[in-house]
Amino acid sequence: MTAGVDAATIAQAGRLAWPGVALSDQTLAAHLARQRQEDPEGAVETAHAADYYLAVALAHREPAAMRIFEAQLVPEIASSLRRLRLPGGTTDEVIQALRVELLVGEPVAPIGDFGGRGPLAAWLRVTATRKAIKLVRRTTREETLDERLLEQWPDATPGPARRHLVGTYTAELKRAIAAALAGLEVRQRNLLRQHVLDGLTIDELALLYRTHRATCARWLADARADLARHTRRHLTTALGLARDEVESVLRMLDSDIELSLSRLLREP
């Protein structure tokens, strides 16, 4: 078994490389001990001790470390992903997905799994590349979100009339939701995906976006409202009906669309 670099050496290297990052000796030592218990053969290499220190600080969401992640590591990830010639918007989606997967978690975020046996930037680039390949190989997240919305669409007015309308209009409704999602801002789409698909709460989203809970709640409410408004507009155009006729269709489909989407997307 390789003992590897001790906590004191890691702390010295980390504070030299990242003087603004405040990580206590106790937190670092406890993290290192826990990781070695889980992986006795793992060892932090001397050359990457500072990177290990930064990863542990990120795992414990130390503010200065989070700023370094955004300012120094995200551009490296983005540069690596650009070389893959990904479809439009995929790079931003991968980076945002990595923020969720690596920087959100209690009590320690998953980036704490970094073992310090190579550069942190390289570990992140490999992780991002694998994520990008998975995303390209499967249905787009917008389509997945469309399906999730329609799967959970309220079914409060059963009967022959409603079944006929569902059969007639559901395809148009799905297209309207897809178009509405495409028209949202990137942050709004990400918020809805993370809330509906990833199950993140308002508190977790606020932590991820490094903003106040109330601000994040307002962003999510605005995203819901914009999605509902754009969906109604696209559906009106697609069906070629007057606005009041569309409202009648929506009512038959249980159908105050804003109320339905708000119910679906509300905070758990």
Backbone hydrogen bonds in HBPLUS format (Angstrom, degrees):
<---DONOR---> <-ACCEPTOR-->    atom                        ^
c    i                          cat <-CA-CA->   ^        H-A-AA   ^      H-
h    n   atom  resd res      DA  || num        DHA   H-A  angle D-A-AA Bond
n    s   type  num  typ     dist DA aas  dist angle  dist       angle   num
A0005-VAL N   A0044-VAL O   3.36 MM  39  5.67 163.0  2.39 144.1 149.0     1
A0010-ILE N   A0006-ASP O   3.08 MM   4  6.40 159.5  2.12 153.0 159.3     2
A0011-ALA N   A0007-ALA O   2.86 MM   4  6.04 161.9  1.89 150.1 155.1     3
A0012-GLN N   A0008-ALA O   3.00 MM   4  6.20 157.8  2.05 144.0 149.8     4
A0013-ALA N   A0009-THR O   2.99 MM   4  6.21 165.2  2.01 150.7 154.3     5
A0014-GLY N   A0010-ILE O   2.81 MM   4  5.92 161.6  1.84 153.7 159.7     6
A0015-ARG N   A0011-ALA O   2.92 MM   4  6.00 163.8  1.95 150.7 154.4     7
A0016-LEU N   A0012-GLN O   3.13 MM   4  6.21 141.9  2.29 138.2 148.1     8
A0017-ALA N   A0013-ALA O   3.02 MM   4  6.22 157.5  2.07 147.1 152.9     9
A0018-TRP N   A0014-GLY O   2.70 MM   4  5.69 159.3  1.74 151.9 158.7    10
A0021-VAL N   A0018-TRP O   3.06 MM   3  5.63 165.0  2.08 121.8 126.5    11
A0028-LEU N   A0024-SER O   3.08 MM   4  6.30 169.3  2.09 154.7 157.6    12
A0029-ALA N   A0025-ASP O   2.88 MM   4  5.98 168.9  1.89 152.3 155.9    13
A0030-ALA N   A0026-GLN O   2.96 MM   4  6.02 160.3  2.00 145.4 151.1    14
A0031-HIS N   A0027-THR O   2.99 MM   4  6.11 158.2  2.04 147.0 153.0    15
A0032-LEU N   A0028-LEU O   2.93 MM   4  6.13 167.0  1.95 156.5 159.9    16
A0033-ALA N   A0029-ALA O   2.92 MM   4  6.05 161.3  1.96 147.9 153.3    17
A0034-ARG N   A0030-ALA O   3.00 MM   4  6.12 160.0  2.04 145.7 151.1    18
A0035-GLN N   A0031-HIS O   2.96 MM   4  6.16 159.5  2.01 150.6 156.3    19
A0036-ARG N   A0032-LEU O   2.96 MM   4  6.15 155.4  2.02 148.7 155.2    20
A0037-GLN N   A0033-ALA O   2.99 MM   4  6.17 143.1  2.13 142.1 152.1    21
A0038-GLU N   A0034-ARG O   3.09 MM   4  6.36 149.7  2.19 143.6 151.0    22
A0039-ASP N   A0035-GLN O   2.85 MM   4  6.01 142.4  1.99 142.9 154.1    23
A0042-GLY N   A0039-ASP O   2.94 MM   3  5.37 154.0  2.01 114.7 123.1    24
A0045-GLU N   A0116-GLY O   2.94 MM  71  6.02 165.1  1.96 139.3 141.8    25
A0048-HIS N   A0045-GLU O   2.92 MM   3  5.44 148.2  2.02 113.7 123.4    26
A0049-ALA N   A0046-THR O   3.29 MM   3  5.20 169.0  2.30 110.7 109.7    27
A0052-TYR N   A0048-HIS O   3.00 MM   4  6.30 151.8  2.08 147.6 155.8    28
A0053-TYR N   A0049-ALA O   2.97 MM   4  6.26 156.4  2.03 147.5 153.6    29
A0054-LEU N   A0050-ALA O   3.02 MM   4  6.33 156.5  2.08 145.7 151.3    30
A0055-ALA N   A0051-ASP O   2.91 MM   4  6.16 158.3  1.96 149.1 155.0    31
A0056-VAL N   A0052-TYR O   2.95 MM   4  6.22 159.0  2.00 154.5 159.3    32
A0057-ALA N   A0053-TYR O   3.03 MM   4  6.29 156.9  2.08 145.9 152.6    33
A0058-LEU N   A0054-LEU O   2.87 MM   4  6.16 151.0  1.95 148.4 156.8    34
A0059-ALA N   A0055-ALA O   2.83 MM   4  6.08 151.2  1.91 145.1 153.6    35
A0060-HIS N   A0056-VAL O   3.09 MM   4  6.37 134.2  2.30 140.5 151.7    36
A0060-HIS N   A0057-ALA O   3.22 MM   3  5.17 132.6  2.46  92.1 104.5    37
A0062-GLU N   A0057-ALA O   2.93 MM   5  5.33 170.7  1.94 148.5 150.9    38
A0061-ARG N   A0058-LEU O   2.89 MM   3  4.66 160.5  1.93 103.6 107.7    39
A0109-ALA N   A0059-ALA O   2.93 MM  50  4.44 174.1  1.94 132.4 131.3    40
A0065-ALA N   A0062-GLU O   3.02 MM   3  5.38 118.9  2.41 110.0 125.2    41
A0066-MET N   A0062-GLU O   3.03 MM   4  6.32 151.9  2.11 154.8 163.8    42
A0067-ARG N   A0063-PRO O   3.06 MM   4  6.40 149.3  2.15 147.4 155.4    43
A0068-ILE N   A0064-ALA O   3.05 MM   4  6.35 151.6  2.13 144.5 152.1    44
A0069-PHE N   A0065-ALA O   2.93 MM   4  6.23 154.4  2.00 148.2 155.3    45
A0070-GLU N   A0066-MET O   3.16 MM   4  6.46 159.2  2.21 145.7 149.7    46
A0071-ALA N   A0067-ARG O   2.89 MM   4  6.05 163.9  1.92 152.2 157.1    47
A0072-GLN N   A0068-ILE O   2.80 MM   4  5.54 162.3  1.83 150.5 154.2    48
A0073-LEU N   A0069-PHE O   3.09 MM   4  4.84 125.7  2.40 111.1 126.3    49
A0074-VAL N   A0069-PHE O   2.86 MM   5  6.14 150.2  1.95 170.1 176.7    50
A0076-GLU N   A0073-LEU O   3.10 MM   3  5.19 119.1  2.49  98.7 113.6    51
A0077-ILE N   A0073-LEU O   2.99 MM   4  6.32 157.3  2.05 155.1 161.7    52
A0078-ALA N   A0074-VAL O   2.87 MM   4  6.10 166.9  1.89 160.0 163.2    53
A0079-SER N   A0075-PRO O   2.92 MM   4  6.05 156.8  1.98 143.9 150.1    54
A0080-SER N   A0076-GLU O   3.07 MM   4  6.27 157.3  2.12 145.1 150.7    55
A0081-LEU N   A0077-ILE O   2.96 MM   4  6.25 157.5  2.01 152.9 159.3    56
A0082-ARG N   A0078-ALA O   2.92 MM   4  6.13 149.4  2.02 149.2 157.1    57
A0084-LEU N   A0081-LEU O   2.93 MM   3  5.35 153.6  2.00 110.8 119.4    58
A0085-ARG N   A0082-ARG O   3.16 MM   3  5.51 165.4  2.18 111.3 115.8    59
A0090-THR N   A0087-PRO O   3.06 MM   3  5.71 163.8  2.09 139.0 143.1    60
A0093-GLU N   A0089-GLY O   3.12 MM   4  6.32 154.2  2.19 144.4 152.2    61
A0094-VAL N   A0090-THR O   2.83 MM   4  6.06 158.3  1.87 156.2 161.1    62
A0095-ILE N   A0091-THR O   3.04 MM   4  6.27 167.3  2.06 154.4 157.4    63
A0096-GLN N   A0092-ASP O   2.97 MM   4  6.14 160.8  2.01 147.4 152.9    64
A0097-ALA N   A0093-GLU O   2.86 MM   4  6.02 155.0  1.92 145.9 153.4    65
A0098-LEU N   A0094-VAL O   2.87 MM   4  6.14 150.6  1.95 149.1 157.2    66
A0099-ARG N   A0095-ILE O   3.03 MM   4  6.36 149.5  2.13 144.1 152.1    67
A0100-VAL N   A0096-GLN O   3.17 MM   4  6.53 155.5  2.23 146.7 152.2    68
A0101-GLU N   A0097-ALA O   2.88 MM   4  6.14 169.5  1.89 154.3 157.1    69
A0102-LEU N   A0098-LEU O   2.78 MM   4  5.63 159.0  1.82 151.2 155.5    70
A0103-LEU N   A0099-ARG O   2.98 MM   4  5.31 150.4  2.07 131.1 139.5    71
A0111-ILE N   A0102-LEU O   2.97 MM   9  4.76 144.3  2.10 144.2 134.1    72
A0112-GLY N   A0109-ALA O   3.01 MM   3  6.01 166.8  2.03 129.6 133.9    73
A0113-ASP N   A0110-PRO O   2.91 MM   3  5.70 167.5  1.92 125.5 127.4    74
A0114-PHE N   A0111-ILE O   3.11 MM   3  5.82 169.3  2.12 119.1 122.5    75
A0123-TRP N   A0119-PRO O   3.10 MM   4  6.40 158.9  2.15 149.1 155.0    76
A0124-LEU N   A0120-LEU O   2.91 MM   4  6.17 155.0  1.98 153.5 160.2    77
A0125-ARG N   A0121-ALA O   2.92 MM   4  6.16 150.8  2.00 143.8 152.1    78
A0126-VAL N   A0122-ALA O   2.98 MM   4  6.24 161.9  2.02 153.4 157.0    79
A0127-THR N   A0123-TRP O   3.05 MM   4  6.20 160.4  2.09 142.8 148.7    80
A0128-ALA N   A0124-LEU O   2.85 MM   4  6.00 158.3  1.89 149.0 154.9    81
A0129-THR N   A0125-ARG O   2.91 MM   4  6.08 156.5  1.97 146.9 153.2    82
A0130-ARG N   A0126-VAL O   3.04 MM   4  6.28 163.0  2.07 152.9 156.5    83
A0131-LYS N   A0127-THR O   3.07 MM   4  6.27 155.6  2.13 143.3 150.4    84
A0132-ALA N   A0128-ALA O   2.86 MM   4  6.09 157.2  1.91 150.7 156.9    85
A0133-ILE N   A0129-THR O   3.02 MM   4  6.26 160.8  2.05 151.5 155.7    86
A0134-LYS N   A0130-ARG O   3.13 MM   4  6.37 159.0  2.18 146.8 152.0    87
A0135-LEU N   A0131-LYS O   3.02 MM   4  6.28 155.7  2.08 148.9 155.7    88
A0136-VAL N   A0132-ALA O   2.93 MM   4  6.18 160.7  1.97 155.2 159.7    89
A0137-ARG N   A0133-ILE O   3.10 MM   4  6.23 147.0  2.22 143.6 151.9    90
A0138-ARG N   A0135-LEU O   3.34 MM   3  5.53 154.0  2.42 102.4 109.6    91
A0144-THR N   A0140-THR O   3.14 MM   4  6.50 156.7  2.19 147.8 154.8    92
A0145-LEU N   A0141-ARG O   2.83 MM   4  6.04 155.8  1.88 150.6 157.0    93
A0146-ASP N   A0142-GLU O   2.86 MM   4  6.16 152.7  1.94 145.9 153.9    94
A0147-GLU N   A0143-GLU O   2.99 MM   4  6.25 164.8  2.02 150.7 153.7    95
A0148-ARG N   A0144-THR O   2.98 MM   4  6.24 154.9  2.04 145.6 152.7    96
A0149-LEU N   A0145-LEU O   2.90 MM   4  6.13 158.2  1.95 152.8 158.0    97
A0150-LEU N   A0146-ASP O   2.97 MM   4  6.28 164.6  1.99 156.4 160.0    98
A0151-GLU N   A0147-GLU O   2.81 MM   4  5.91 153.4  1.88 149.4 157.3    99
A0152-GLN N   A0148-ARG O   3.27 MM   4  6.35 147.4  2.39 140.0 146.4   100
A0153-TRP N   A0150-LEU O   3.19 MM   3  4.88 165.8  2.21 100.3 103.7   101
A0163-ARG N   A0159-GLY O   2.95 MM   4  6.16 162.9  1.98 158.2 163.9   102
A0164-HIS N   A0160-PRO O   2.96 MM   4  6.13 155.3  2.02 149.2 155.1   103
A0165-LEU N   A0161-ALA O   3.08 MM   4  6.36 161.1  2.12 147.0 151.9   104
A0166-VAL N   A0162-ARG O   2.77 MM   4  6.00 162.6  1.80 158.1 163.0   105
A0167-GLY N   A0163-ARG O   3.00 MM   4  6.15 165.3  2.03 145.3 149.3   106
A0168-THR N   A0164-HIS O   2.95 MM   4  6.17 145.4  2.07 143.3 153.4   107
A0169-TYR N   A0165-LEU O   2.73 MM   4  5.76 164.7  1.75 159.0 162.0   108
A0170-THR N   A0166-VAL O   2.96 MM   4  5.20 153.5  2.03 142.2 144.0   109
A0173-LEU N   A0169-TYR O   2.83 MM   4  6.07 154.7  1.90 154.6 163.2   110
A0174-LYS N   A0170-THR O   2.84 MM   4  6.11 156.4  1.89 153.1 158.4   111
A0175-ARG N   A0171-ALA O   3.03 MM   4  6.32 160.5  2.07 146.6 151.7   112
A0176-ALA N   A0172-GLU O   2.82 MM   4  6.03 152.0  1.90 146.8 155.2   113
A0177-ILE N   A0173-LEU O   2.92 MM   4  6.20 155.5  1.98 149.9 155.8   114
A0178-ALA N   A0174-LYS O   2.91 MM   4  6.17 159.3  1.95 150.2 156.2   115
A0179-ALA N   A0175-ARG O   2.91 MM   4  6.13 161.8  1.94 149.0 153.5   116
A0180-ALA N   A0176-ALA O   2.87 MM   4  6.03 153.6  1.94 143.4 151.6   117
A0181-LEU N   A0177-ILE O   2.83 MM   4  6.06 158.3  1.88 151.8 157.0   118
A0182-ALA N   A0178-ALA O   3.00 MM   4  6.25 157.7  2.05 147.0 153.0   119
A0183-GLY N   A0179-ALA O   3.11 MM   4  6.32 134.7  2.32 138.8 150.2   120
A0183-GLY N   A0180-ALA O   3.13 MM   3  5.13 130.9  2.38  94.7 107.9   121
A0184-LEU N   A0181-LEU O   3.15 MM   3  5.35 158.1  2.20 105.8 112.5   122
A0188-GLN N   A0185-GLU O   3.04 MM   3  5.18 116.8  2.45  98.6 114.2   123
A0189-ARG N   A0185-GLU O   2.99 MM   4  6.37 162.8  2.02 160.4 164.6   124
A0190-ASN N   A0186-VAL O   2.92 MM   4  6.14 163.4  1.95 153.4 158.4   125
A0191-LEU N   A0187-ARG O   2.89 MM   4  6.05 159.1  1.94 147.0 152.7   126
A0192-LEU N   A0188-GLN O   3.05 MM   4  6.29 164.6  2.08 152.2 155.4   127
A0193-ARG N   A0189-ARG O   2.92 MM   4  6.13 164.5  1.95 153.8 158.4   128
A0194-GLN N   A0190-ASN O   2.83 MM   4  5.96 170.8  1.84 155.7 158.6   129
A0195-HIS N   A0191-LEU O   2.89 MM   4  5.96 149.6  1.98 144.7 153.4   130
A0196-VAL N   A0192-LEU O   2.79 MM   4  5.78 170.4  1.80 152.9 156.3   131
A0197-LEU N   A0193-ARG O   2.70 MM   4  5.15 138.6  1.86 133.5 147.4   132
A0198-ASP N   A0193-ARG O   3.15 MM   5  6.65 149.2  2.25 145.0 152.6   133
A0200-LEU N   A0194-GLN O   2.96 MM   6  5.79 171.9  1.97 150.4 147.7   134
A0205-LEU N   A0201-THR O   2.90 MM   4  6.17 158.2  1.94 153.0 159.4   135
A0206-ALA N   A0202-ILE O   2.87 MM   4  6.06 158.4  1.91 151.4 157.3   136
A0207-LEU N   A0203-ASP O   3.06 MM   4  6.29 151.8  2.14 142.3 149.5   137
A0208-LEU N   A0204-GLU O   2.95 MM   4  6.17 157.1  2.00 145.7 152.1   138
A0209-TYR N   A0205-LEU O   2.87 MM   4  6.10 160.4  1.91 155.7 159.9   139
A0210-ARG N   A0206-ALA O   2.87 MM   4  5.69 108.0  2.40 132.2 148.3   140
A0211-THR N   A0206-ALA O   3.03 MM   5  5.19 161.6  2.06 143.6 149.4   141
A0210-ARG N   A0207-LEU O   3.27 MM   3  4.92 150.4  2.36  93.1 101.8   142
A0215-THR N   A0212-HIS O   3.10 MM   3  5.26 118.8  2.49  99.5 114.2   143
A0216-CYS N   A0212-HIS O   3.05 MM   4  6.39 161.9  2.08 157.2 162.0   144
A0217-ALA N   A0213-ARG O   2.90 MM   4  6.14 156.4  1.96 150.6 157.5   145
A0218-ARG N   A0214-ALA O   2.99 MM   4  6.19 150.7  2.08 141.6 149.2   146
A0219-TRP N   A0215-THR O   2.94 MM   4  6.28 155.7  2.00 149.2 155.9   147
A0220-LEU N   A0216-CYS O   2.97 MM   4  6.24 161.4  2.01 150.8 155.3   148
A0221-ALA N   A0217-ALA O   2.94 MM   4  6.14 156.8  1.99 145.1 151.8   149
A0222-ASP N   A0218-ARG O   2.89 MM   4  6.11 157.1  1.94 150.4 156.5   150
A0223-ALA N   A0219-TRP O   2.92 MM   4  6.19 152.5  1.99 146.4 154.3   151
A0224-ARG N   A0220-LEU O   2.95 MM   4  6.24 158.8  2.00 151.4 156.3   152
A0225-ALA N   A0221-ALA O   2.98 MM   4  6.21 166.4  1.99 149.9 153.6   153
A0226-ASP N   A0222-ASP O   2.86 MM   4  6.02 162.3  1.89 151.4 156.2   154
A0227-LEU N   A0223-ALA O   2.91 MM   4  6.01 158.0  1.96 146.2 152.7   155
A0228-ALA N   A0224-ARG O   2.94 MM   4  6.19 162.6  1.97 153.5 157.9   156
A0229-ARG N   A0225-ALA O   2.93 MM   4  6.12 163.8  1.96 149.5 154.2   157
A0230-HIS N   A0226-ASP O   2.89 MM   4  5.97 170.8  1.90 153.9 156.6   158
A0231-THR N   A0227-LEU O   2.90 MM   4  5.94 154.1  1.97 144.5 152.4   159
A0232-ARG N   A0228-ALA O   3.04 MM   4  6.25 161.9  2.08 149.0 153.1   160
A0233-ARG N   A0229-ARG O   3.06 MM   4  6.33 157.8  2.11 146.3 152.5   161
A0234-HIS N   A0230-HIS O   2.92 MM   4  6.13 168.8  1.93 155.7 157.9   162
A0235-LEU N   A0231-THR O   2.93 MM   4  6.04 156.9  1.99 149.5 156.5   163
A0236-THR N   A0232-ARG O   2.94 MM   4  6.09 153.5  2.01 146.1 153.2   164
A0237-THR N   A0233-ARG O   3.10 MM   4  6.40 159.4  2.14 149.7 154.2   165
A0238-ALA N   A0234-HIS O   2.90 MM   4  6.08 165.8  1.92 151.1 155.3   166
A0239-LEU N   A0235-LEU O   3.01 MM   4  6.04 162.7  2.04 150.5 154.0   167
A0240-GLY N   A0236-THR O   3.15 MM   4  6.07 129.7  2.41 135.4 147.3   168
A0245-GLU N   A0242-ALA O   2.99 MM   3  5.19 123.2  2.32 101.0 116.2   169
A0246-VAL N   A0242-ALA O   2.98 MM   4  6.35 155.5  2.04 157.5 164.8   170
A0247-GLU N   A0243-ARG O   2.95 MM   4  6.24 158.9  1.99 149.6 155.7   171
A0248-SER N   A0244-ASP O   3.04 MM   4  6.24 143.8  2.18 134.3 143.5   172
A0249-VAL N   A0245-GLU O   3.02 MM   4  6.39 153.9  2.09 146.6 152.9   173
A0250-LEU N   A0246-VAL O   2.87 MM   4  6.17 164.8  1.89 157.8 161.7   174
A0251-ARG N   A0247-GLU O   2.88 MM   4  6.09 150.7  1.97 143.9 152.1   175
A0252-MET N   A0248-SER O   3.07 MM   4  6.33 151.2  2.15 144.2 151.5   176
A0253-LEU N   A0249-VAL O   3.00 MM   4  6.34 136.8  2.19 142.3 155.0   177
A0253-LEU N   A0250-LEU O   3.10 MM   3  4.95 125.0  2.41  90.1 104.8   178
A0255-SER N   A0250-LEU O   3.03 MM   5  4.23 129.2  2.30 147.3 153.0   179
A0254-ASP N   A0251-ARG O   3.15 MM   3  5.02 152.6  2.23 105.1 107.7   180
A0257-ILE N   A0255-SER O   2.69 MM   2  4.96 103.0  2.28 118.3  98.1   181
A0259-LEU N   A0256-ASP O   3.01 MM   3  5.30 112.3  2.48 103.4 119.2   182
A0260-SER N   A0256-ASP O   2.83 MM   4  6.09 162.2  1.86 159.1 165.2   183
A0261-LEU N   A0257-ILE O   2.85 MM   4  5.97 169.2  1.86 151.6 154.4   184
A0262-SER N   A0258-GLU O   2.87 MM   4  5.90 155.2  1.93 142.7 150.7   185
A0263-ARG N   A0259-LEU O   2.86 MM   4  6.03 152.6  1.93 145.2 152.6   186
A0264-LEU N   A0260-SER O   2.92 MM   4  6.16 154.4  1.99 145.6 153.0   187
A0265-LEU N   A0261-LEU O   2.81 MM   4  5.90 160.9  1.85 153.8 158.2   188
A0266-ARG N   A0262-SER O   2.94 MM   4  5.56 114.2  2.38 139.4 149.4   189
